[in-house]
Amino acid sequence: MKKLAEIFAASAALTLLTLLPVRAAEDTLQVVQQRGYVKCGVSQGLPGFSNPDDKGNWNGIDVDLCRAVAAAVFGTDEKVKFTPLSAKERFTALQSGEVDLLARNTTWSMHRDTALGVDFTGVNYYDGQGFMVRAELGITSTKELDGASLCTNLGTTTELNAADYFRTHNMQYEMVAFEKADEAVSAYNTGRCDAYTTDQSALYAQRLKLTDPKAHVVLPQIISKEPLGPVVRQGDNQWGDIVRWSHNAMLNAEELGVTSSNVETMKSSTNPSIKRLLGLDGSFGANMGISNDWAYHIIRTVGNYAETFERNVGKDTPLGIARGVNALWKDGGLQYAPPIR
């Protein structure tokens, strides 16, 4: 009997141990509220997406998503702290609890979504892998890169994508990978590589850091699908819902014509969809454990999706990126949010 009791005790202890990570994960909202701010993992400096200015203030389309989550939870977008992470260390930082979410131009792939203990909650930027070369080489197509050396970042999907592309087209190449993006850009800038490859949006952003940006061209060809989006730990559906719907709220706001400048007057709208969005009807915030005016605070402080896109990467910014596939579905793009109802 004593041995049997010991077996049962060991079994119970093992069961408890297997449940602990899930329970810890499910407490994210409570931990964030008790701490008083959201911890967000971002890039180490990618203009337009997550980049600090000369005063250390972070800005970018990914940064705005982090601020939106903070606004949803606290009613203000200021209660967030940013942790710059390399591509190699980003998932470990999330898994270990060092950050509450990643908003770090991270590609949603099946392996990452099923094997790393994390969940993607949406796509805040549709992208694809491209190549940048020196204009003086006269290269106009990726098909002309046979035998080229390629600079890129460790721990990204770019290495596999490049391998697939070059193998498929029976081309030779040499991969030169670095842990930090700035190291890869610096190596390309000094001529160590013939081309620099990463997400096309990042190519436009990193080109701004080169000694002579105009001396480099981004080739028009895209060799992969790179849906970039926020990531949370598995096992925490409530926190995942908050991050997911923070993005969806900005998309729905754009579709409904609600902006940071007119959100106050929109409170008097009789449109049922707008009333639900701004927390004037229903209990959609309470269903996630936050206030019902969560989306109102997002729009008031951060804006809708169009505002954050144009402010950070749009045609009037140094990156000059057109909406393209990141336009709303009704405008011919891929951005589409489920309704709040």
N, C-alpha and C positions, 0 to 999 in steps of 0.2 A: 504493500500500500504506500509506503514511504517513497519507493522508487517511482510509483505511478504518479504520486503527488508532485514529485520533482519534475517529471516529464510535463505534467500539465502546467506547472509554474514556468518552466522554460518556454513552453509553447506560447503561454500568455505574454511573456516578456518579448518574445520574437514578434508576436502580433502587434504589440505596442510599438516596438521599434519601427515596424513597417508603416505604421499609421502616423508616426511623428512628423515625417516630412510633409505629408498631406495636410495635417492640422496646422503646421507652421505656415504652409503656403496659404491656407484659407484665412489667415489672420492679417493679410497684407493691408486691407483698408484700416483695420483697427490700429495696426502698428504705425501706419502713415499718419493717422489722425492724432495718435498719442505723441508721435515725434514732432508733428507740427509742420511737416513739409514732405514733398515727394522727392525721392532720389532717382534721378534720370540718367541713364548711361547714353552718352553721345559720342560723336567722333572726336578725334584729336585736333580737328580744325578743318572743316570742309565748307568753304564759302557757299552761302545759299541754303545749306542744310543744317549744320551746327558749327558755329565758328565764333570765337570770342573777339570783341573789338579791342582797341588799345586800352580800354579801361576795365577789361575783363568781363564785360557784359556779353552774354551769349545771345546769338540770334540765328535764325534760319528756320526752314520749314519743319524740320524735326524738333527744334527747340520750341516752336509754337505749339506742337502737339503735346509736348511735356507741360507747357504752360496751360494748355487747355484742360489737361487732366487735373492740374492743381486747382484751376478755377472751378471745375466740377465738384471737387471735394471740399475746397475751403472758401469758395466764393471770390477768390483773388488769384491771379496768375503769378503772383510774386512768391508764393510759398513752394518753391522748387529749387533744388540744388543740382548742379550738373557735374557728372563725373566723366572726364574724357577717357575713352577706352580704345585700345588698338583692336583691329579686326580679330586678332588671335585670342585676346583675353575677354572679349565682350560677353560671350555666352557663360563663361565661368563666373564672371561678375554677377550676372543675373541669377544663375543657379545657386550661388552661395548667399544671395541676399544682400550683396554689396549695393545693388541698385534695385529699385522696385519695378522698373521697366526699361527696355532698350528702345530708343528712338534714334537709330544710328545707321541710316541708309543700308538696312539689312535685307538681303534677298530672302523671300519666302520660298523655301524648297521643301520637298517631301522629307528628305533626310533630317533636316533641322526641325521640322514640325513633328516628327514621330520618334526621333532617336535621342534628342538632347534634353528632354524634360521641359520643353518650353512650348508656348503656343503663340502663333501669330494672330493678331486681332483685326487685321485689315491691311489695305494697301494705300498709303498716303502719297505714293509717287510711283507711277509705272515707268520703268526704265529698261535699258538693254545695254549689253556690253559693246564697247567700241574701242577704237584705237586712235592715238594721237602721234603724229610724226612731224619731223621738221619740213617746213614748206620747201626748202631748197632741194629736197630729195625728189620732188616732182611726183610723189606717189599719190594716186587718186583712188585707189581701191585696195581693200584688204587682200585681194588676190595677188598683189605685188609684194607681199611681205614674206615670201618664201625665203628661208634662211635667216630671217631677222632675229635679233635678240629683243626680248620683251621685258620691260620692267613692270612689276605689279606688287600687290600686297599679299603677305602670307595669311592663311586662314580665311580666304574668300572663295567665292564661286568662280572667280576669273580664271584661276589656274586650270580647273577642269574644263571650263568652256573653251579656253584656248586650245587645250589638248584635243578636245572633240573636233573643233573647227579645222585645225591644221591636219589632223589625221584624216578627216573626211575629204579634204581637198588635196591629200597627198603632198603636203608641204612640210618643210623642215623649219624648226625654230629652236631658240634657246630661251628658257625662262629664268629670269633673275628676280627673285622674290625677296621682299623686305618686310619686317614686322610692322614698321610704321609707314604710313602713307607719305609723310614728308621725306622719308629716306628714299622711297621709290621715286618720288618726283625729283628729288635732288640728283639721284643717279641718272635719270633720264636727262635732266637739265645740263649735266656735265658731259653728256655724250657716252655714258657707259652702255646705254641701250639704244637700239634703233627706233623703238616705239614704246609708248606707255599705254597699257591697257587696263581699263576698269569700266565701271558704269559710265555711259556717255555723259550723263549730267555731271558726274564727278570730273570728267575730263575737262569740261568747260570751266568748272570751278578751279581745278588745279592749274589750268593754263594761266590763270591770273597771277599765280605765284612764280612763274618762270621769269628769267632775266629779261627776255623779250617775247612777250606773249604773242605778238603778231607774227613771229617767225615760226609759229607752229600751227598746224591745222588738224582739226578733228575729222577723221574720215566719215563719210555719211553712212557707211554700212553698219548694221546692228547684227551681232551674231548670236544673241541669246535673249530670253525673256528674263527680266529682273524686276519682279514686283517687290518694291521696297515698303516695309511697314513696321509698325511697333510690335514688340515682343514682350510677353509676360511669362511667368513660371506656370507650368502645368499644375492642376490641382486647386486653382483659385478662380472659380467661375465668376464670383462677384467682382473681383478686381479686373478680370479680363473683360467683363461687361462694361465697366466704367471706362476703361481705355478704349474699347471698341466703339462705344457710343459717343465718346468725346469727339472722335473723328467723324462719325456719322452725323453728329449734330452740326458740324461745320459744313458738311456737304448738303444736308437738308436745308440749312439756313441759306446757302447760296441759291439753291433751287427755288426757294420760297421768296427770295429777294430781301432777306433780313440781313442787315449789315451792322457793324459796330456803330455806325453813325445814325442809323434809323431805328435801332432796336427798342428805344424807349417809346417812340411813337407807335411802333408795331404792337405794343402791348394792348392797344385799343382795337386791333384788327378783329374782325368777326370771322376770319378764316380759321376753321377748326384745326387745320394742320399747324398753323402758326401759334394758336393758343396752346396746343399740346407741346410744341417745341419750347415755348417760353415758360412752361410750368403753370399756366393759367387754367389748365384742364387736365384731369387725370392725376395719377400718382406714380409717374414713370421714374422720378428720382428716388422716391421712397422704396421702390422695388429694387433699387441698387444700393440702398443704405445711405443715400445722400439726399440733399434737399431737392424739392420739386423744381426749383428754378435753376438747376445745375447748368442747363444749356444756355439760359439767359446770361449767366456769368461768363461762360465761354465766349459767346458772341460779343458781349460788352467789352471784354478785356483783350481778347485775341482776334476776334473777327470770324467771318465765314471762310470757307476754303479758298475762294477766289482772292480774298484779301491777303491771306497768308502766302498764297502762291505768287501773286504779283509783287508783293512786298519783298520777297526773298529771292526768287529765281526768275521772275517774269521779264517781259520784253523791255521794261524800263530800268532793269538792274544791270550790273556789269555782265551777268551771265547771259541775259537776253534770250531766255528760253520761252518758246511759244507754248500755249497750253497743250496743243496736239492731243495725244491719247489721254492726257490728264484733264481734258475738258469734261464737263458733265455729260452724261449719257444722252441727254436731249440736244446737246450741241455736237454730237458725233464722237464723243470721247468714251472712256471706260469708267469714269468715276460715277458710281451709283451707290446710293445708301438706302438700306431698308427704311420703311417709314416709321415714324414714331406714332404708334397707335395701338 
